[in-house]
């Protein structure tokens, strides 16, 4: 599932608007809208600010390659 879709669903579950998410996270409304539409390419820091508001976290996993 795409991160924008996850954020949108979580935001809806919490009953907050895109504007609320923007205000609470300190991230611009256009960035929030773009991200939810799958159009944005936010930095990890920007994404963390948004995810903190909706109660989610970033988990980074390093993929191992077999030689």
Buried (B, 14 or more C-beta within 10 A) or exposed (E): EEBBEBBBEBBEEEEBEBEBBBBBBEBEEEBBBBBBEEEBEBEEEBBBBBBEBBEBEEEEEEEEEEE
